[in-house]
Amino acid sequence: MPIHDFDPLFSHYPEIISEMSPVFSSHEFILFLARRYQSLYIDALFAYRQRTGNPHPTPFKVVHGILAKHRRAFPSLVTYDGEMISHDIFLQSNACAQWRRL
């Protein structure tokens, strides 16, 4: 169960999806969302800044995972199109989901 209410961010998904290119990565989506709604994004990161029992908190990884998985809640707007290699917010190259707007 999330320790943060992501609904304010989730509510902007349809708008953000409509502005994405026809095919986009989870990394691109999250960066677009973070740029547009910086305060909401920072609030989510702040909520995960310290996790009990974890000596190396990973708020970006946790929050980005939650944000990426929720895109599946919009099957009328996007479809999962497999995996791709992309650069994350830290410019690290790794695999992530590719999405296609419908």
C-alpha positions as a Markdown table, in Angstrom:
| # | Residue | x | y | z |
|---|---|---|---|---|
| 1 | Met | 0.0 | 0.0 | 0.0 |
| 2 | Pro | 1.4 | 3.4 | -0.9 |
| 3 | Ile | 2.3 | 5.7 | 1.9 |
| 4 | His | 1.4 | 8.7 | -0.3 |
| 5 | Asp | -1.8 | 9.7 | -2.0 |
| 6 | Phe | -0.9 | 9.7 | -5.7 |
| 7 | Asp | -4.4 | 10.6 | -6.9 |
| 8 | Pro | -3.5 | 14.3 | -7.6 |
| 9 | Leu | -0.7 | 13.1 | -10.0 |
| 10 | Phe | -2.8 | 10.3 | -11.4 |
| 11 | Ser | -5.6 | 12.7 | -12.3 |
| 12 | His | -3.3 | 14.4 | -14.8 |
| 13 | Tyr | -2.5 | 11.2 | -16.7 |
| 14 | Pro | -5.1 | 11.6 | -19.5 |
| 15 | Glu | -3.9 | 15.1 | -20.2 |
| 16 | Ile | -0.2 | 14.1 | -20.2 |
| 17 | Ile | -0.9 | 11.0 | -22.3 |
| 18 | Ser | -2.7 | 13.2 | -24.9 |
| 19 | Glu | 0.4 | 15.4 | -25.3 |
| 20 | Met | 2.9 | 12.6 | -25.6 |
| 21 | Ser | 4.3 | 11.4 | -28.9 |
| 22 | Pro | 2.4 | 8.4 | -30.4 |
| 23 | Val | 5.0 | 6.0 | -29.0 |
| 24 | Phe | 6.7 | 6.9 | -25.7 |
| 25 | Ser | 8.7 | 5.4 | -22.9 |
| 26 | Ser | 7.8 | 5.3 | -19.2 |
| 27 | His | 10.9 | 7.5 | -18.6 |
| 28 | Glu | 9.6 | 10.1 | -21.1 |
| 29 | Phe | 6.2 | 10.1 | -19.5 |
| 30 | Ile | 7.5 | 10.5 | -15.9 |
| 31 | Leu | 9.9 | 13.3 | -16.9 |
| 32 | Phe | 7.0 | 15.1 | -18.7 |
| 33 | Leu | 4.7 | 14.7 | -15.6 |
| 34 | Ala | 7.5 | 15.8 | -13.2 |
| 35 | Arg | 8.2 | 18.9 | -15.3 |
| 36 | Arg | 4.5 | 19.9 | -15.6 |
| 37 | Tyr | 3.5 | 19.1 | -12.0 |
| 38 | Gln | 6.7 | 19.7 | -10.0 |
| 39 | Ser | 5.1 | 20.3 | -6.7 |
| 40 | Leu | 3.0 | 17.2 | -6.8 |
| 41 | Tyr | 6.0 | 15.2 | -7.9 |
| 42 | Ile | 8.2 | 16.5 | -5.2 |
| 43 | Asp | 5.5 | 15.8 | -2.6 |
| 44 | Ala | 5.5 | 12.1 | -3.7 |
| 45 | Leu | 9.3 | 11.9 | -3.6 |
| 46 | Phe | 9.4 | 13.5 | -0.1 |
| 47 | Ala | 6.9 | 11.0 | 1.2 |
| 48 | Tyr | 9.4 | 8.2 | 0.3 |
| 49 | Arg | 12.6 | 9.9 | 1.3 |
| 50 | Gln | 13.2 | 7.5 | 4.2 |
| 51 | Arg | 11.8 | 4.0 | 4.4 |
| 52 | Thr | 12.0 | 2.2 | 7.6 |
| 53 | Gly | 14.7 | -0.5 | 7.6 |
| 54 | Asn | 16.2 | 0.7 | 4.3 |
| 55 | Pro | 19.7 | 2.1 | 4.9 |
| 56 | His | 19.8 | 3.5 | 1.3 |
| 57 | Pro | 16.4 | 5.1 | 0.5 |
| 58 | Thr | 15.5 | 5.1 | -3.2 |
| 59 | Pro | 12.6 | 7.5 | -3.4 |
| 60 | Phe | 13.0 | 8.0 | -7.2 |
| 61 | Lys | 12.9 | 4.3 | -7.9 |
| 62 | Val | 9.8 | 3.7 | -5.6 |
| 63 | Val | 7.9 | 6.7 | -6.9 |
| 64 | His | 8.7 | 6.1 | -10.6 |
| 65 | Gly | 7.7 | 2.4 | -10.2 |
| 66 | Ile | 4.3 | 3.5 | -8.8 |
| 67 | Leu | 3.8 | 6.1 | -11.5 |
| 68 | Ala | 4.8 | 3.8 | -14.3 |
| 69 | Lys | 2.5 | 0.9 | -13.2 |
| 70 | His | -0.5 | 3.2 | -12.9 |
| 71 | Arg | -0.5 | 4.0 | -16.6 |
| 72 | Arg | -2.1 | 0.6 | -17.1 |
| 73 | Ala | -5.2 | 2.1 | -15.5 |
| 74 | Phe | -5.9 | 3.8 | -18.8 |
| 75 | Pro | -6.5 | 1.0 | -21.3 |
| 76 | Ser | -8.6 | 3.3 | -23.5 |
| 77 | Leu | -5.7 | 5.8 | -23.9 |
| 78 | Val | -2.5 | 3.7 | -24.1 |
| 79 | Thr | -1.4 | 0.2 | -24.7 |
| 80 | Tyr | 1.7 | -1.5 | -23.5 |
| 81 | Asp | 4.0 | -2.0 | -26.4 |
| 82 | Gly | 6.9 | -4.0 | -24.9 |
| 83 | Glu | 10.2 | -3.1 | -23.4 |
| 84 | Met | 12.8 | -0.6 | -24.7 |
| 85 | Ile | 16.1 | 0.8 | -23.6 |
| 86 | Ser | 15.8 | 4.4 | -22.5 |
| 87 | His | 17.5 | 7.0 | -20.3 |
| 88 | Asp | 16.0 | 7.6 | -16.9 |
| 89 | Ile | 15.8 | 10.9 | -15.0 |
| 90 | Phe | 19.5 | 10.4 | -14.0 |
| 91 | Leu | 20.5 | 9.7 | -17.6 |
| 92 | Gln | 21.2 | 6.1 | -16.8 |
| 93 | Ser | 20.4 | 3.7 | -19.7 |
| 94 | Asn | 18.1 | 0.9 | -18.7 |
| 95 | Ala | 15.0 | -1.0 | -19.8 |
| 96 | Cys | 11.5 | 0.4 | -19.3 |
| 97 | Ala | 8.0 | 0.0 | -20.7 |
| 98 | Gln | 7.2 | 1.4 | -24.1 |
| 99 | Trp | 3.6 | 2.8 | -24.6 |
| 100 | Arg | 1.5 | 3.5 | -27.6 |
| 101 | Arg | -1.3 | 6.1 | -27.6 |
| 102 | Leu | -4.6 | 4.9 | -28.8 |
